[in-house]
Amino acid sequence: MQQRSLVHRFAAPRAIRRSLLLVAGTYLLAYATARLTVFHAVERYRGADGKSGPRHDLIAMRDRPPGEGWPYRLFLPLIRVEDGAARVLRDLQSNP
């Protein structure tokens, strides 16, 4: 009897973990699809004709400024992660 209760005790967390992994995987797959089809990179240069300041890359929906549209808000956490990773890689390349 004691062993049976332990099995039932750990069955629910396993199902919750499986559900969370399924939701996270679906979210990542949806972002990858949106990144390939809906979003694109936007390059902005500070200053006149790009003469002052570094380039600033943004992810935006096609034909819209960055930050507009519900897909942008839905995937904002992953957009921030991608932007941060790109910034870290760019810093590592510029400062060996």
SVG drawing of the C-alpha trace seen along z (x, -y; Angstrom):
<svg xmlns="http://www.w3.org/2000/svg" viewBox="-3 -63 44 65">
<polyline fill="none" stroke="black" stroke-width="0.4" points="0.0,0.0 2.8,-2.4 4.5,-1.9 1.3,-2.5 0.8,-5.9 4.3,-6.9 3.6,-6.1 0.4,-8.2 2.2,-10.9 4.8,-11.4 2.4,-10.8 0.8,-14.2 4.1,-16.2 5.3,-14.1 2.1,-14.9 2.5,-18.6 6.1,-18.5 5.1,-16.8 2.4,-19.3 4.7,-22.2 7.3,-20.8 4.6,-20.3 3.5,-23.9 7.1,-25.2 7.9,-23.1 4.8,-24.4 5.7,-28.0 9.2,-27.6 8.0,-25.9 5.5,-28.7 8.2,-31.3 10.5,-29.6 7.8,-29.5 6.9,-33.2 10.5,-34.2 10.9,-32.6 7.6,-33.9 6.3,-36.9 9.3,-38.7 12.4,-40.1 15.5,-42.0 15.6,-45.7 18.9,-47.6 18.9,-51.1 21.8,-53.4 22.2,-56.3 23.2,-59.6 23.2,-61.0 24.0,-58.4 25.3,-55.9 28.3,-58.1 27.9,-58.2 27.2,-55.4 26.9,-51.6 24.3,-49.7 21.2,-48.7 19.4,-45.5 15.7,-45.0 13.2,-42.3 9.9,-43.5 6.9,-42.4 7.1,-42.9 5.9,-46.3 5.5,-47.5 7.7,-49.3 9.1,-47.3 6.6,-46.7 3.4,-46.7 1.0,-43.8 -0.2,-41.0 2.4,-38.4 5.2,-40.8 3.7,-41.0 3.1,-37.2 6.7,-36.4 8.3,-39.3 10.1,-37.1 11.8,-35.1 12.6,-38.2 14.3,-39.6 16.3,-36.4 17.3,-36.4 18.3,-40.1 20.3,-39.5 22.1,-36.5 23.0,-38.4 24.3,-41.3 26.5,-38.9 27.9,-37.3 28.5,-40.7 30.4,-41.8 32.5,-38.6 33.5,-39.1 34.4,-42.8 36.4,-42.1 38.5,-39.0"/>
</svg>
